[in-house]
Protein backbone atom coordinates (compact mmCIF):
# COMPACT_ATOMS: atom_id res chain seq x y z
CA UNK A 1 0.00 0.00 0.00
CA UNK A 2 1.44 3.34 -1.02
CA UNK A 3 1.31 6.38 1.28
CA UNK A 4 -1.26 7.99 -1.05
CA UNK A 5 -3.58 5.02 -0.38
CA UNK A 6 -3.74 5.67 3.35
CA UNK A 7 -6.82 7.44 4.65
CA UNK A 8 -6.30 11.17 5.03
CA UNK A 9 -8.31 11.33 8.25
CA UNK A 10 -6.98 10.46 11.68
CA UNK A 11 -7.12 6.89 12.91
CA UNK A 12 -9.63 7.04 15.75
CA UNK A 13 -10.87 3.46 16.19
CA UNK A 14 -9.37 -0.03 16.14
CA UNK A 15 -11.92 -0.94 13.44
CA UNK A 16 -10.51 1.69 11.06
CA UNK A 17 -6.97 0.28 11.27
CA UNK A 18 -8.34 -3.29 11.14
CA UNK A 19 -9.99 -2.57 7.78
CA UNK A 20 -6.70 -1.24 6.38
CA UNK A 21 -4.66 -4.16 7.68
CA UNK A 22 -7.14 -6.76 6.42
CA UNK A 23 -6.96 -5.15 2.97
CA UNK A 24 -3.17 -5.40 3.06
CA UNK A 25 -3.33 -9.04 4.17
CA UNK A 26 -5.79 -9.86 1.37
CA UNK A 27 -3.22 -8.62 -1.18
CA UNK A 28 -0.62 -11.14 0.02
CA UNK A 29 0.34 -14.22 -2.00
CA UNK A 30 -1.87 -17.20 -1.18
CA UNK A 31 1.02 -19.03 0.51
CA UNK A 32 1.81 -16.10 2.80
CA UNK A 33 -1.81 -15.46 3.84
CA UNK A 34 -1.56 -18.45 6.18
CA UNK A 35 1.49 -17.10 8.02
CA UNK A 36 1.61 -14.70 10.94
CA UNK A 37 2.39 -11.13 9.92
CA UNK A 38 3.47 -8.47 12.41
CA UNK A 39 3.18 -4.83 11.36
CA UNK A 40 4.11 -1.49 12.88
CA UNK A 41 1.96 1.49 11.90
CA UNK A 42 3.54 4.89 12.55
CA UNK A 43 1.29 7.85 13.32
CA UNK A 44 1.96 11.57 13.41
CA UNK A 45 0.78 13.87 16.22
CA UNK A 46 -2.72 13.97 14.69
CA UNK A 47 -2.96 10.16 14.45
CA UNK A 48 -2.57 10.15 10.67
CA UNK A 49 -0.63 7.27 9.18
CA UNK A 50 2.97 8.04 8.20
CA UNK A 51 3.94 4.45 7.36
CA UNK A 52 2.97 0.80 7.61
CA UNK A 53 5.88 -1.61 7.90
CA UNK A 54 5.86 -5.39 7.86
CA UNK A 55 8.24 -6.04 10.75
CA UNK A 56 8.10 -9.83 10.68
CA UNK A 57 6.66 -12.59 8.50
CA UNK A 58 6.46 -15.73 10.57
CA UNK A 59 5.06 -19.22 10.40
CA UNK A 60 1.56 -20.62 10.78
CA UNK A 61 1.42 -19.81 14.50
CA UNK A 62 4.42 -17.68 15.43
CA UNK A 63 6.36 -14.60 14.45
CA UNK A 64 9.69 -13.40 15.84
CA UNK A 65 9.22 -9.92 17.35
CA UNK A 66 11.76 -7.63 18.98
CA UNK A 67 11.42 -3.98 20.06
CA UNK A 68 14.54 -3.05 18.07
CA UNK A 69 12.90 -3.92 14.73
CA UNK A 70 9.46 -2.74 15.80
CA UNK A 71 10.63 0.80 16.65
CA UNK A 72 13.39 1.11 14.01
CA UNK A 73 11.33 2.99 11.42
CA UNK A 74 9.40 4.87 14.12
CA UNK A 75 12.65 6.41 15.33
CA UNK A 76 13.89 7.13 11.79
CA UNK A 77 10.62 8.82 10.77
CA UNK A 78 10.13 10.63 14.11
CA UNK A 79 6.58 9.45 14.66
CA UNK A 80 4.57 10.37 17.74
CA UNK A 81 3.08 6.94 18.30
CA UNK A 82 2.67 3.49 16.84
CA UNK A 83 0.04 0.81 16.62
CA UNK A 84 1.21 -2.76 16.20
CA UNK A 85 -0.92 -5.37 14.53
CA UNK A 86 -0.61 -9.04 13.80
CA UNK A 87 -2.86 -11.69 12.37
CA UNK A 88 -3.81 -15.08 13.69
CA UNK A 89 -4.25 -17.33 10.63
CA UNK A 90 -6.35 -19.70 12.77
CA UNK A 91 -8.97 -16.98 13.16
CA UNK A 92 -8.74 -17.19 16.97
CA UNK A 93 -8.53 -13.67 18.38
CA UNK A 94 -7.54 -14.51 21.97
CA UNK A 95 -4.00 -13.27 22.71
CA UNK A 96 -1.40 -15.91 23.55
CA UNK A 97 0.97 -15.65 26.51
CA UNK A 98 3.68 -14.61 24.02
CA UNK A 99 1.37 -11.88 22.65
CA UNK A 100 0.83 -10.52 26.15
CA UNK A 101 4.55 -10.64 26.98
CA UNK A 102 5.75 -8.90 23.81
CA UNK A 103 3.08 -6.21 24.19
CA UNK A 104 4.36 -5.36 27.67
CA UNK A 105 7.91 -5.26 26.32
CA UNK A 106 6.88 -2.95 23.49
CA UNK A 107 5.02 -0.64 25.89
CA UNK A 108 8.16 -0.32 28.06
CA UNK A 109 10.39 0.21 25.01
CA UNK A 110 8.06 2.90 23.70
CA UNK A 111 8.15 4.68 27.06
CA UNK A 112 11.97 4.78 26.90
CA UNK A 113 11.87 6.13 23.33
CA UNK A 114 8.96 8.55 24.01
CA UNK A 115 6.96 6.85 21.26
CA UNK A 116 3.60 5.70 22.61
CA UNK A 117 2.31 2.27 21.74
CA UNK A 118 -1.35 3.21 21.53
CA UNK A 119 -2.76 -0.20 20.60
CA UNK A 120 -1.94 -3.77 19.66
CA UNK A 121 -4.44 -5.45 17.38
CA UNK A 122 -4.91 -9.08 16.48
CA UNK A 123 -6.83 -9.46 13.26
CA UNK A 124 -8.54 -12.38 11.56
CA UNK A 125 -9.70 -12.87 7.99
CA UNK A 126 -12.88 -11.04 7.06
CA UNK A 127 -15.97 -13.09 7.88
CA UNK A 128 -19.43 -11.57 7.78
CA UNK A 129 -21.06 -11.61 11.19
CA UNK A 130 -17.88 -12.36 13.15
CA UNK A 131 -15.70 -10.03 15.19
CA UNK A 132 -12.57 -9.44 13.16
CA UNK A 133 -10.14 -8.00 15.69
CA UNK A 134 -8.95 -7.92 19.29
CA UNK A 135 -7.75 -4.57 20.64
CA UNK A 136 -5.58 -4.22 23.73
CA UNK A 137 -6.84 -0.63 24.07
CA UNK A 138 -10.52 -1.61 23.95
CA UNK A 139 -9.86 -4.36 26.49
CA UNK A 140 -8.21 -1.84 28.86
CA UNK A 141 -4.77 -3.45 28.61
CA UNK A 142 -3.21 -0.32 27.08
CA UNK A 143 -4.19 2.98 28.66
CA UNK A 144 -2.28 5.65 26.71
C-alpha positions as CSV (number, residue, x, y, z in Angstrom):
1,X,0.0,0.0,0.0
2,X,1.4,3.3,-1.0
3,X,1.3,6.4,1.3
4,X,-1.3,8.0,-1.0
5,X,-3.6,5.0,-0.4
6,X,-3.7,5.7,3.4
7,X,-6.8,7.4,4.6
8,X,-6.3,11.2,5.0
9,X,-8.3,11.3,8.2
10,X,-7.0,10.5,11.7
11,X,-7.1,6.9,12.9
12,X,-9.6,7.0,15.7
13,X,-10.9,3.5,16.2
14,X,-9.4,0.0,16.1
15,X,-11.9,-0.9,13.4
16,X,-10.5,1.7,11.1
17,X,-7.0,0.3,11.3
18,X,-8.3,-3.3,11.1
19,X,-10.0,-2.6,7.8
20,X,-6.7,-1.2,6.4
21,X,-4.7,-4.2,7.7
22,X,-7.1,-6.8,6.4
23,X,-7.0,-5.2,3.0
24,X,-3.2,-5.4,3.1
25,X,-3.3,-9.0,4.2
26,X,-5.8,-9.9,1.4
27,X,-3.2,-8.6,-1.2
28,X,-0.6,-11.1,0.0
29,X,0.3,-14.2,-2.0
30,X,-1.9,-17.2,-1.2
31,X,1.0,-19.0,0.5
32,X,1.8,-16.1,2.8
33,X,-1.8,-15.5,3.8
34,X,-1.6,-18.4,6.2
35,X,1.5,-17.1,8.0
36,X,1.6,-14.7,10.9
37,X,2.4,-11.1,9.9
38,X,3.5,-8.5,12.4
39,X,3.2,-4.8,11.4
40,X,4.1,-1.5,12.9
41,X,2.0,1.5,11.9
42,X,3.5,4.9,12.5
43,X,1.3,7.9,13.3
44,X,2.0,11.6,13.4
45,X,0.8,13.9,16.2
46,X,-2.7,14.0,14.7
47,X,-3.0,10.2,14.5
48,X,-2.6,10.1,10.7
49,X,-0.6,7.3,9.2
50,X,3.0,8.0,8.2
51,X,3.9,4.4,7.4
52,X,3.0,0.8,7.6
53,X,5.9,-1.6,7.9
54,X,5.9,-5.4,7.9
55,X,8.2,-6.0,10.7
56,X,8.1,-9.8,10.7
57,X,6.7,-12.6,8.5
58,X,6.5,-15.7,10.6
59,X,5.1,-19.2,10.4
60,X,1.6,-20.6,10.8
61,X,1.4,-19.8,14.5
62,X,4.4,-17.7,15.4
63,X,6.4,-14.6,14.4
64,X,9.7,-13.4,15.8
65,X,9.2,-9.9,17.3
66,X,11.8,-7.6,19.0
67,X,11.4,-4.0,20.1
68,X,14.5,-3.1,18.1
69,X,12.9,-3.9,14.7
70,X,9.5,-2.7,15.8
71,X,10.6,0.8,16.6
72,X,13.4,1.1,14.0
73,X,11.3,3.0,11.4
74,X,9.4,4.9,14.1
75,X,12.6,6.4,15.3
76,X,13.9,7.1,11.8
77,X,10.6,8.8,10.8
78,X,10.1,10.6,14.1
79,X,6.6,9.4,14.7
80,X,4.6,10.4,17.7
81,X,3.1,6.9,18.3
82,X,2.7,3.5,16.8
83,X,0.0,0.8,16.6
84,X,1.2,-2.8,16.2
85,X,-0.9,-5.4,14.5
86,X,-0.6,-9.0,13.8
87,X,-2.9,-11.7,12.4
88,X,-3.8,-15.1,13.7
89,X,-4.2,-17.3,10.6
90,X,-6.3,-19.7,12.8
91,X,-9.0,-17.0,13.2
92,X,-8.7,-17.2,17.0
93,X,-8.5,-13.7,18.4
94,X,-7.5,-14.5,22.0
95,X,-4.0,-13.3,22.7
96,X,-1.4,-15.9,23.5
97,X,1.0,-15.6,26.5
98,X,3.7,-14.6,24.0
99,X,1.4,-11.9,22.6
100,X,0.8,-10.5,26.1
101,X,4.5,-10.6,27.0
102,X,5.7,-8.9,23.8
103,X,3.1,-6.2,24.2
104,X,4.4,-5.4,27.7
105,X,7.9,-5.3,26.3
106,X,6.9,-2.9,23.5
107,X,5.0,-0.6,25.9
108,X,8.2,-0.3,28.1
109,X,10.4,0.2,25.0
110,X,8.1,2.9,23.7
111,X,8.2,4.7,27.1
112,X,12.0,4.8,26.9
113,X,11.9,6.1,23.3
114,X,9.0,8.5,24.0
115,X,7.0,6.9,21.3
116,X,3.6,5.7,22.6
117,X,2.3,2.3,21.7
118,X,-1.4,3.2,21.5
119,X,-2.8,-0.2,20.6
120,X,-1.9,-3.8,19.7
121,X,-4.4,-5.5,17.4
122,X,-4.9,-9.1,16.5
123,X,-6.8,-9.5,13.3
124,X,-8.5,-12.4,11.6
125,X,-9.7,-12.9,8.0
126,X,-12.9,-11.0,7.1
127,X,-16.0,-13.1,7.9
128,X,-19.4,-11.6,7.8
129,X,-21.1,-11.6,11.2
130,X,-17.9,-12.4,13.2
131,X,-15.7,-10.0,15.2
132,X,-12.6,-9.4,13.2
133,X,-10.1,-8.0,15.7
134,X,-8.9,-7.9,19.3
135,X,-7.7,-4.6,20.6
136,X,-5.6,-4.2,23.7
137,X,-6.8,-0.6,24.1
138,X,-10.5,-1.6,23.9
139,X,-9.9,-4.4,26.5
140,X,-8.2,-1.8,28.9
141,X,-4.8,-3.5,28.6
142,X,-3.2,-0.3,27.1
143,X,-4.2,3.0,28.7
144,X,-2.3,5.6,26.7
